Amino acid sequence: MKCIMILAICLFLAGGIVHTWAQGATHSIQIPETKLELKPGDGLTKVEAFCNICHSLDYIIMQPKLTRLQWTATVTKMIKVFGAPINEEDSRIITDYLTVHYGTGK
């Protein structure tokens, strides 16, 4: 008898959930549109063009302030390990930009 009561209650509750779902209740959320803007400077267009191919530019601003050597190693890793299509001259320009604007400057 107890099992029948529990089953009846479960079916009643499930019916209410199904009824609400079947009514087509919709919910929506509004995702804010934000455009990340990196600091202006020489090399910005190269950074936006090449870095944004593989990852969000948020990754740049989330980094701690790196030295020139560390930014060079990071850009080299993107090229050699992840296959970023960046030539040597553009690599230098990108590293210079990152060092000046998101690094220690050294």
ZIDAPE-V312007 format. One record per backbone hydrogen bond with DSSP energy under -0.5 kcal/mol. CO is the residue of the C=O (numbers start at 1). NH is the residue of the N-H. If there is no record, write none. Layout:
co: {CO & CO}
nh: {NH & NH}
This chain:
co: {1 & 2 & 3 & 4 & 5 & 6 & 7 & 8 & 9 & 10 & 11 & 12 & 13 & 14 & 15 & 16 & 17 & 18 & 19 & 20 & 21 & 29 & 30 & 32 & 34 & 36 & 41 & 43 & 44 & 45 & 46 & 47 & 47 & 48 & 50 & 50 & 51 & 51 & 56 & 57 & 57 & 58 & 60 & 64 & 66 & 67 & 68 & 69 & 70 & 71 & 72 & 73 & 74 & 75 & 76 & 77 & 77 & 78 & 79 & 84 & 87 & 88 & 89 & 90 & 91 & 92 & 93 & 94 & 95 & 96 & 97 & 98 & 99 & 99 & 102}
nh: {5 & 6 & 7 & 8 & 9 & 10 & 11 & 12 & 13 & 14 & 15 & 16 & 17 & 18 & 19 & 20 & 21 & 22 & 23 & 25 & 24 & 31 & 32 & 34 & 36 & 38 & 44 & 47 & 48 & 49 & 50 & 51 & 52 & 52 & 53 & 54 & 54 & 55 & 59 & 60 & 61 & 62 & 63 & 66 & 104 & 71 & 72 & 73 & 74 & 75 & 76 & 77 & 78 & 79 & 80 & 81 & 82 & 84 & 83 & 86 & 91 & 92 & 93 & 94 & 95 & 96 & 97 & 98 & 99 & 100 & 101 & 102 & 103 & 105 & 66}
